[in-house]
Structures are given as C-alpha cells and as structure tokens.
Amino acid sequence: MRRGIFVPAVAVRIAVGAVAAAVVAMAAASAPDAVRYFKMKTM
C-alpha cells in the first residue's frame, strides 16, 4: 500500500526536477542574447 503511493511521488518529483532543469537551461541559453539586446537598446 505504501509503495503504491511512494512510486508516483518519486516520479512526480523527478518530472518536476526535469522541468526545472529545462527552464534553467533555457534561461541560461537565452540570457546572453537578452543582455546583448538590452545593451543595444540602452546604447
């Protein structure tokens, strides 16, 4: 009974971690472009 609840919880935690990692990776990848665009606008 306990394991039936425990496994989905672990799967959800892994999925959330993967989504968070993807968001961080996308932000890190787009950050230089955003900084370059902001610098061009301020110039």
N, C-alpha and C positions, 0 to 999 in steps of 0.2 A: 504494500500500500504506500509506504513512504517513498519507495523508489519511483513509483508511478508519478509522483509529484516532483521528485527531485530532478529527474532527467529533463523534463520540459523546461524547468527553471534554468538548468545549465545551458540548454540550447538557446533559450531567450537571452541569457547573459552573453553567450558567445556571439549571437547575432547583433546584439546592441554594441558589443565591442568592435565588431567588424564594421558596422555602420559608422561608429565614432571614428575609427581609424581612417575610413574612406573620406569622411568630412574633413578631418585634419589634413590628410594628404592633398585633397583638392584645395583647401585653403592655403597650404604651403606652396602648392604649384602655382596658384593664381596670385599670390602675394607680390612677387617681383613685378608682374605686369601691372597690378594695381598701383604699386609705388611709382613705377615709370609713368603711368598715365597721370597720377596726381602731381608728379614733379613737372610734367609737360604743361598741365593746367595752371600751376602756380607760376611757372615761368611766363 
